[in-house]
Amino acid sequence: MNYRNLLVLPLAVLLVGCSSPTHQDSKTSQTTTSAKATVSSTQKKTKATSSTSSRPQAATTHSSKTARERASAANKSVTQPTATSRLAALNQQLTKTLGKQALVPQVDGLTSGSSKLNMRYSGDAANYTINYSVGQQAQPFNAAAVVDETAYATVTKTTYATTNAAAQQVGYRDNKSTAGLPTVDLGHQITAHIDAGAGQRYIMWNEGRWSLTVHANMMHEDAGVALAKQAVATFEQVYLPAPQSVGAITFDAISSGSGPLDQVIQWQAGKVVYQVKAQEIATAIKMAASMQ
């Protein structure tokens, strides 16, 4: 895996002088046509580079620079919609209260309803809980009316007295605890262990500093394996924050999207434990991967 010691699950992770002739000569129309074709080819290459690279690319002609700027503007219109501005505005107000060092998601993890995203929080810079919900309408930051809305996700920061105390709260499970249990191949050279009993089934494995667990019941055991494989594949592409010591991920194959915030990603950073909980697994991954 390309994040063995960082797993940066899996909700990272991700996204991207001119000189013109000062005189004319008596070249043939064939030469002129060839020059136009060269400029057109350069424009196409510049557009392709702009859309696939996160680094600015040097333009070789005025025309290619203009094309790059048009592509950049088009990309902004797609990647920075009003919904993103809504979250950015709420985050700005949040960091005014908690401080600029507060670690918060930069994406809301939603597939719809972002324009009606609401946010409320409690706590201070050392210990806080942020609730994310979608309402009938967009409410002011931390509005009293938001209290009655059901959160689709929460982000929590908890500060402990020592680094060791913080690590103990994460719920990390080393692979020694699964020795001797039946195994299942999850792909990407990952083998998980299965612990089943009392109608419940847990698929467990470790990646770098993370331990991962997928829960299902015996009636939905295939769903648990499918979800575990999906998680492994996702974490090949998505990068989560690197735990200083340990991190733990727990997904529930049965309750995903049904209401309870049973999809949990948490990790240690010094004396602090960060936790992202969500209704949907994809939401938890996206939000955790975007935290900064």
Secondary structure as GFF3:
##gff-version 3
##sequence-region A 1 292
A	DSSP	alpha_helix	29	52	.	.	.	ID=ss1
A	DSSP	alpha_helix	62	79	.	.	.	ID=ss2
A	DSSP	alpha_helix	82	98	.	.	.	ID=ss3
A	DSSP	three_ten_helix	114	116	.	.	.	ID=ss4
A	DSSP	beta_strand	117	123	.	.	.	ID=ss5
A	DSSP	beta_strand	128	134	.	.	.	ID=ss6
A	DSSP	three_ten_helix	144	148	.	.	.	ID=ss7
A	DSSP	beta_strand	151	159	.	.	.	ID=ss8
A	DSSP	alpha_helix	163	169	.	.	.	ID=ss9
A	DSSP	three_ten_helix	175	178	.	.	.	ID=ss10
A	DSSP	beta_strand	183	187	.	.	.	ID=ss11
A	DSSP	beta_strand	190	197	.	.	.	ID=ss12
A	DSSP	beta_strand	200	207	.	.	.	ID=ss13
A	DSSP	beta_strand	210	217	.	.	.	ID=ss14
A	DSSP	three_ten_helix	218	220	.	.	.	ID=ss15
A	DSSP	alpha_helix	221	234	.	.	.	ID=ss16
A	DSSP	beta_strand	247	252	.	.	.	ID=ss17
A	DSSP	beta_strand	263	269	.	.	.	ID=ss18
A	DSSP	beta_strand	272	278	.	.	.	ID=ss19
A	DSSP	alpha_helix	281	289	.	.	.	ID=ss20
###
